[in-house]
Amino acid sequence: MSGAAFFIKDDLKISDDQLEVLMGIMSLYSLLGCYAAGRTSDWVGRRHSIVIAAAIFFVGAILMGFATNYAFLMVGRFVAGIGVGYALLIAPVYTAEVSPAASRGFLTSFPEVFINAGWRLMLGIGAIPSVFLALGVLAMPESPRWLVLQGRLGDAKRVLDKTSDSKEEAQLRLADIKEAAGIPEECNDDVVPVPKRSHGEGVWKELVLHPTPTVLHILIAGVGIHFFQQASGIDAVVLYSPKIFEKAAVSLTIIDHSEKKVAWAVALAITTVLSFVGTFSIGMGPIAWVYSSEIFPLRLRAQGTSIGTAMNRLISGTILMTFISLYKAILIGGAFFLFMGVAIISWVLFYTLLPETQGRTLEEMQVLFGTFFKWRSTLRELEKNKKIRDNDNSNGQIQLGTTTDS
């Protein structure tokens, strides 16, 4: 969209204010997709929700590609925005639930990595990948966690056998999912009854209205990481980069007519923008989606992730729809100093409030979340108790071996 923005403005003869709205409105439209996807994914499954997203993408891209005026283009952005909301919610949830634990973070980061002729071709060509997405997803397995939530243990076991590194890992993953879904360990039938709340009843009450300290901490972490991801200004940098480069060159030309200095300023602007986008794409970009899709309990995952995704799109839309007005008021430099301040605040909060989840079991995560800023002391206590248990088990095995030899 950033490359097409200049062509759209010249071709359709729109103002900066209209361009602002056009750039940011898709993020706000995607809120509808986020809300619908959270419910749809629990109802028809993660896999079929991806097919729905692909179909919406296709229609939106076609509408934008054939747009002949501003209103027509806005209709296309509306349809495509709903598809964006679907995809941003379903993709990380599906990937986190299907992937083996060893490669979950790597695979969940793929959408963020991949994010990064005339303008109608730029927008309309988006219809082509959506066709391949809709066809390809038909060969993908359904999420084993969603299958367990529907009581379809036999189908979940077959999916886990295909997506796990070994039969033993598949059995362990199935046991963890059954425990999280509230299904007794001894239930091994292909189809079993499931608790009512696994179908979505009472989820919003447990998540928002009357959350436990653990759920509240998870909600703050899951929503907060998405808030600060977009408040860093990444979408403004990516989508308005041509405008930023233009301003850097024009500003220096006014100050100094030296062509060398103009070239130096533009080159430096490009370098810093690439550095910002590059570090974001290996840090905050993918981690926000990986982290938020992992921390919510299974019964709350779809709806909890939808809240985080909605916050992500809301902040993105707000920044995109106000960035031109912002830099006109406080200049480009002032806008980026503002984003720098937000980044510093986010670093402090992430370091102090968000527990490390790598290598943690479900039980350990449930203990860590709910302690808020004291999670490090809780983690040290957990590791201390784990060492004591390991030592006790080792001593017990040694004593058993000694008794047997006697």
PLY file of the C-alpha trace (Angstrom):
ply
format ascii 1.0
element vertex 406
property float x
property float y
property float z
element edge 404
property int vertex1
property int vertex2
end_header
0.00 0.00 0.00
2.93 2.38 0.70
4.16 2.09 -2.89
0.67 2.64 -4.28
-0.18 5.64 -2.09
1.43 8.28 -4.30
-0.19 6.88 -7.45
-3.60 6.71 -5.77
-3.34 10.31 -4.62
-2.39 11.58 -8.07
-4.83 9.38 -10.00
-7.92 9.88 -7.84
-7.04 13.50 -6.91
-7.51 13.00 -3.17
-6.26 15.18 -0.29
-3.80 14.28 2.48
-6.71 13.88 4.89
-8.41 11.41 2.55
-5.12 9.56 2.08
-4.74 9.30 5.86
-8.18 7.76 6.19
-7.54 5.40 3.28
-4.27 4.15 4.77
-5.59 3.60 8.29
-9.21 2.61 7.82
-8.43 -1.02 6.94
-7.03 -1.56 10.45
-10.28 -0.31 11.96
-12.39 -2.37 9.56
-10.36 -5.43 10.59
-11.84 -5.12 14.09
-15.02 -6.64 12.65
-13.00 -9.54 11.29
-11.28 -10.06 14.64
-14.59 -10.23 16.47
-16.17 -12.56 13.92
-13.10 -14.80 13.64
-12.96 -15.45 17.38
-16.48 -16.86 17.29
-16.22 -18.53 13.89
-13.01 -20.39 14.76
-14.69 -21.92 17.82
-17.76 -22.79 15.78
-16.52 -24.19 12.44
-12.86 -24.72 13.32
-9.56 -22.97 12.59
-9.07 -24.54 9.14
-12.44 -23.53 7.69
-12.01 -20.04 9.15
-8.86 -19.66 7.04
-10.91 -20.57 3.94
-13.40 -17.83 4.88
-10.53 -15.34 5.28
-9.16 -16.27 1.85
-12.56 -15.75 0.21
-12.93 -12.32 1.83
-9.39 -11.39 0.77
-10.20 -12.36 -2.82
-13.30 -10.18 -3.00
-11.56 -7.23 -1.32
-8.53 -7.38 -3.63
-10.73 -7.54 -6.74
-12.76 -4.53 -5.57
-9.62 -2.48 -4.87
-8.00 -3.51 -8.14
-10.99 -2.31 -10.18
-11.67 0.82 -8.11
-12.34 3.91 -10.22
-12.97 6.43 -7.46
-12.34 7.04 -3.78
-15.67 5.61 -2.57
-15.21 2.42 -4.61
-11.70 2.00 -3.20
-13.00 2.45 0.36
-15.52 -0.37 -0.20
-12.66 -2.62 -1.25
-10.65 -1.62 1.82
-13.66 -2.43 4.00
-14.01 -5.96 2.60
-10.25 -6.58 2.65
-10.08 -5.23 6.22
-12.50 -7.89 7.43
-10.27 -10.51 5.79
-7.21 -9.03 7.51
-8.95 -9.31 10.88
-9.77 -12.96 10.21
-6.26 -13.81 9.09
-4.44 -11.97 11.88
-6.42 -13.87 14.48
-6.57 -17.33 12.91
-3.01 -17.63 11.56
-1.11 -17.44 14.89
-3.72 -19.47 16.78
-3.75 -22.26 14.17
0.06 -22.32 13.88
0.56 -22.39 17.65
-1.95 -25.22 18.08
-0.69 -27.43 15.24
3.07 -26.94 15.52
5.30 -29.16 17.68
6.65 -27.36 20.73
10.22 -27.31 19.36
9.29 -25.31 16.23
6.24 -23.38 17.44
7.93 -20.00 17.80
9.72 -20.28 14.45
6.57 -21.23 12.52
4.34 -18.68 14.25
6.74 -15.90 13.20
6.31 -16.67 9.48
3.31 -14.34 8.88
5.27 -11.34 10.19
8.28 -12.25 8.03
6.17 -12.54 4.86
4.27 -9.29 5.50
7.37 -7.50 5.14
2.84 -1.86 -12.92
0.23 0.64 -11.66
-1.34 0.97 -8.21
-4.44 -1.02 -9.26
-2.17 -3.95 -10.11
-0.40 -3.57 -6.75
-3.71 -3.90 -4.91
-5.57 -6.25 -7.24
-2.78 -8.78 -7.46
-3.60 -9.65 -3.85
-6.48 -11.75 -5.19
-4.05 -14.35 -6.58
-2.51 -15.54 -3.26
-5.96 -15.78 -1.69
-6.98 -18.39 -4.28
-3.93 -20.53 -3.51
-4.57 -20.05 0.22
-8.16 -21.28 -0.05
-7.11 -24.32 -2.11
-4.05 -25.14 -0.04
-5.85 -24.98 3.30
-8.13 -27.85 2.21
-5.12 -30.16 2.54
-4.19 -28.82 5.98
-5.21 -30.66 9.16
-7.67 -29.12 11.60
-6.28 -27.77 14.88
-6.00 -30.69 17.35
-6.95 -28.39 20.22
-10.18 -27.37 18.52
-10.94 -31.03 17.78
-10.46 -31.90 21.46
-12.74 -29.01 22.45
-15.40 -30.63 20.27
-14.79 -34.02 21.92
-13.26 -35.53 18.75
-10.28 -37.25 20.40
-9.78 -39.76 17.61
-9.40 -37.06 14.98
-7.13 -35.03 17.27
-4.87 -38.05 17.85
-4.51 -38.64 14.09
-3.55 -34.99 13.53
-1.01 -35.06 16.35
0.53 -38.28 15.01
1.16 -36.46 11.70
2.44 -33.17 13.14
4.57 -34.44 16.04
8.16 -35.63 15.87
7.36 -38.96 17.52
4.47 -41.06 18.83
5.56 -40.30 22.38
5.41 -36.54 21.77
1.96 -36.93 20.18
0.69 -38.76 23.28
2.13 -36.12 25.60
0.60 -33.27 23.58
-2.78 -35.00 23.55
-2.62 -35.50 27.32
-1.83 -31.81 27.86
-4.69 -30.72 25.59
-7.15 -33.05 27.32
-6.10 -31.70 30.71
-6.49 -28.07 29.53
-9.92 -28.88 28.07
-11.10 -30.52 31.30
-11.36 -34.03 29.81
-10.37 -36.86 32.19
-7.11 -38.59 31.31
-8.76 -42.02 31.19
-11.15 -40.93 28.40
-9.72 -42.45 25.22
-12.80 -42.92 23.04
-12.83 -41.41 19.57
-15.73 -39.15 20.57
-16.31 -38.01 24.16
-18.62 -35.48 25.85
-16.93 -32.17 26.71
-17.68 -29.56 29.39
-20.13 -26.91 28.16
-17.74 -24.01 28.63
-15.40 -25.56 26.06
-17.93 -24.61 23.39
-17.64 -20.92 24.37
-20.29 -20.51 27.06
-19.08 -18.27 29.88
-15.79 -17.44 28.14
-16.33 -13.68 28.10
-17.45 -13.74 31.72
-14.31 -15.59 32.76
-12.07 -13.50 30.51
-13.36 -9.94 31.02
-16.11 -9.61 33.61
-14.78 -11.74 36.47
-11.20 -12.76 35.65
-8.99 -14.49 38.19
-5.60 -12.85 38.94
-3.98 -15.34 36.55
-6.39 -14.58 33.71
-6.14 -10.82 34.36
-2.34 -10.95 34.16
-2.55 -12.96 30.94
-5.08 -10.51 29.49
-2.91 -7.49 30.33
0.14 -9.20 28.82
-1.68 -10.38 25.69
-3.37 -7.05 24.99
-0.46 -4.90 26.14
2.08 -6.52 23.85
-0.18 -5.83 20.86
-0.78 -2.24 21.98
2.92 -1.43 22.17
3.73 -3.34 19.00
1.68 -0.88 16.98
2.30 2.15 19.21
5.96 1.85 18.19
4.89 3.38 14.87
5.90 0.46 12.66
2.91 0.73 10.31
3.48 4.45 9.87
7.11 3.81 8.96
6.23 1.07 6.47
3.20 2.66 4.82
4.42 6.26 4.84
8.08 5.54 4.03
7.90 7.22 0.58
6.53 10.33 2.28
9.29 10.17 4.93
12.05 9.90 2.30
10.49 12.72 0.32
10.34 14.98 3.39
13.97 14.19 4.28
15.19 15.14 0.78
13.00 18.25 0.43
13.90 19.56 3.89
17.62 19.31 3.29
17.30 20.81 -0.20
15.70 23.90 1.33
18.51 24.18 3.90
21.44 23.33 1.64
21.59 23.07 -2.14
24.50 20.61 -2.06
23.49 17.46 -3.97
25.94 15.38 -1.94
24.26 16.33 1.33
20.83 15.59 -0.10
21.99 12.16 -1.25
23.59 11.56 2.15
20.40 12.49 3.99
18.24 10.24 1.82
20.69 7.34 2.16
20.78 7.77 5.95
16.96 7.90 6.11
16.73 4.69 4.08
19.33 2.99 6.28
17.58 3.91 9.53
14.17 2.88 8.21
15.53 -0.48 7.05
17.23 -0.97 10.44
14.00 -0.17 12.27
11.88 -2.49 10.12
14.55 -5.22 10.23
14.87 -5.25 14.02
11.10 -5.07 14.39
10.66 -8.06 12.08
12.92 -10.28 14.20
11.75 -8.93 17.55
8.50 -7.23 18.43
6.84 -8.16 15.12
6.69 -11.96 15.40
7.07 -12.20 19.18
3.80 -10.35 19.85
1.87 -12.98 17.87
3.81 -15.95 19.26
3.54 -14.81 22.87
-0.14 -13.87 22.83
-1.15 -17.11 21.11
0.67 -19.21 23.72
-0.28 -17.68 27.05
-4.08 -17.90 26.99
-5.60 -21.12 28.40
-7.08 -23.36 25.72
-10.71 -22.59 26.59
-10.02 -18.84 26.35
-7.51 -18.81 23.50
-9.66 -17.84 20.51
-11.58 -15.07 22.28
-8.53 -13.85 24.21
-6.43 -13.67 21.07
-9.26 -11.80 19.33
-9.08 -9.05 21.98
-5.32 -8.71 21.50
-5.67 -8.64 17.71
-8.45 -6.05 17.97
-6.18 -3.82 20.06
-3.42 -4.30 17.49
-5.68 -3.16 14.63
-7.23 -0.30 16.63
-3.84 1.27 17.44
-2.57 0.65 13.92
-5.61 2.38 12.40
-5.39 5.29 14.81
-1.72 5.94 14.02
-2.14 5.57 10.26
-5.14 7.90 10.21
-3.34 10.61 12.19
0.33 10.33 11.12
0.23 13.03 8.42
-1.55 15.43 10.80
0.94 14.49 13.53
4.08 15.27 11.53
2.52 18.48 10.24
2.00 19.54 13.87
5.31 18.43 15.44
7.42 17.64 12.34
8.77 14.25 11.27
11.50 14.38 13.93
9.01 15.09 16.69
6.81 12.18 15.59
9.69 9.75 15.79
10.86 11.07 19.15
7.32 10.33 20.34
7.57 6.76 19.01
10.96 6.45 20.72
9.40 7.39 24.06
6.70 4.75 23.60
9.38 2.16 22.79
11.26 2.94 26.02
8.09 2.60 28.09
7.23 -0.70 26.39
10.73 -2.07 27.05
10.41 -1.34 30.78
6.95 -2.90 31.03
7.87 -5.99 29.01
10.98 -6.60 31.10
9.17 -6.23 34.42
5.65 -7.54 33.73
5.83 -10.29 31.08
7.02 -13.70 32.30
9.32 -15.81 30.13
7.33 -18.71 28.64
10.03 -20.65 26.81
10.35 -24.18 28.17
7.58 -23.69 30.74
4.92 -26.29 31.35
1.22 -25.41 31.54
1.30 -25.73 35.33
4.33 -23.42 35.65
2.76 -20.78 33.43
-0.42 -20.83 35.50
1.72 -20.13 38.59
3.85 -17.42 36.95
0.87 -15.48 35.62
-1.04 -13.86 38.43
2.08 -12.68 40.28
2.42 -9.61 38.00
5.70 -7.77 38.75
6.84 -10.50 41.17
7.05 -13.23 38.53
10.86 -13.47 38.71
10.86 -14.35 42.41
8.10 -16.89 41.72
10.18 -18.35 38.89
13.20 -18.72 41.18
11.01 -20.51 43.70
9.70 -22.86 41.00
13.21 -23.70 39.82
14.34 -24.26 43.40
11.45 -26.67 44.07
12.13 -28.44 40.77
15.76 -29.04 41.75
14.66 -30.41 45.12
12.22 -32.81 43.42
14.88 -33.92 40.96
17.33 -34.58 43.78
14.71 -36.52 45.74
13.96 -38.65 42.68
17.66 -39.31 42.11
18.21 -40.28 45.75
15.18 -42.56 45.64
16.51 -44.34 42.56
19.93 -44.76 44.18
18.39 -46.23 47.34
16.22 -48.56 45.28
19.27 -49.77 43.38
21.19 -50.35 46.61
18.33 -52.35 48.11
18.06 -54.49 45.00
21.80 -55.27 45.05
21.56 -56.31 48.69
0 1
1 2
2 3
3 4
4 5
5 6
6 7
7 8
8 9
9 10
10 11
11 12
12 13
13 14
14 15
15 16
16 17
17 18
18 19
19 20
20 21
21 22
22 23
23 24
24 25
25 26
26 27
27 28
28 29
29 30
30 31
31 32
32 33
33 34
34 35
35 36
36 37
37 38
38 39
39 40
40 41
41 42
42 43
43 44
44 45
45 46
46 47
47 48
48 49
49 50
50 51
51 52
52 53
53 54
54 55
55 56
56 57
57 58
58 59
59 60
60 61
61 62
62 63
63 64
64 65
65 66
66 67
67 68
68 69
69 70
70 71
71 72
72 73
73 74
74 75
75 76
76 77
77 78
78 79
79 80
80 81
81 82
82 83
83 84
84 85
85 86
86 87
87 88
88 89
89 90
90 91
91 92
92 93
93 94
94 95
95 96
96 97
97 98
98 99
99 100
100 101
101 102
102 103
103 104
104 105
105 106
106 107
107 108
108 109
109 110
110 111
111 112
112 113
113 114
114 115
116 117
117 118
118 119
119 120
120 121
121 122
122 123
123 124
124 125
125 126
126 127
127 128
128 129
129 130
130 131
131 132
132 133
133 134
134 135
135 136
136 137
137 138
138 139
139 140
140 141
141 142
142 143
143 144
144 145
145 146
146 147
147 148
148 149
149 150
150 151
151 152
152 153
153 154
154 155
155 156
156 157
157 158
158 159
159 160
160 161
161 162
162 163
163 164
164 165
165 166
166 167
167 168
168 169
169 170
170 171
171 172
172 173
173 174
174 175
175 176
176 177
177 178
178 179
179 180
180 181
181 182
182 183
183 184
184 185
185 186
186 187
187 188
188 189
189 190
190 191
191 192
192 193
193 194
194 195
195 196
196 197
197 198
198 199
199 200
200 201
201 202
202 203
203 204
204 205
205 206
206 207
207 208
208 209
209 210
210 211
211 212
212 213
213 214
214 215
215 216
216 217
217 218
218 219
219 220
220 221
221 222
222 223
223 224
224 225
225 226
226 227
227 228
228 229
229 230
230 231
231 232
232 233
233 234
234 235
235 236
236 237
237 238
238 239
239 240
240 241
241 242
242 243
243 244
244 245
245 246
246 247
247 248
248 249
249 250
250 251
251 252
252 253
253 254
254 255
255 256
256 257
257 258
258 259
259 260
260 261
261 262
262 263
263 264
264 265
265 266
266 267
267 268
268 269
269 270
270 271
271 272
272 273
273 274
274 275
275 276
276 277
277 278
278 279
279 280
280 281
281 282
282 283
283 284
284 285
285 286
286 287
287 288
288 289
289 290
290 291
291 292
292 293
293 294
294 295
295 296
296 297
297 298
298 299
299 300
300 301
301 302
302 303
303 304
304 305
305 306
306 307
307 308
308 309
309 310
310 311
311 312
312 313
313 314
314 315
315 316
316 317
317 318
318 319
319 320
320 321
321 322
322 323
323 324
324 325
325 326
326 327
327 328
328 329
329 330
330 331
331 332
332 333
333 334
334 335
335 336
336 337
337 338
338 339
339 340
340 341
341 342
342 343
343 344
344 345
345 346
346 347
347 348
348 349
349 350
350 351
351 352
352 353
353 354
354 355
355 356
356 357
357 358
358 359
359 360
360 361
361 362
362 363
363 364
364 365
365 366
366 367
367 368
368 369
369 370
370 371
371 372
372 373
373 374
374 375
375 376
376 377
377 378
378 379
379 380
380 381
381 382
382 383
383 384
384 385
385 386
386 387
387 388
388 389
389 390
390 391
391 392
392 393
393 394
394 395
395 396
396 397
397 398
398 399
399 400
400 401
401 402
402 403
403 404
404 405
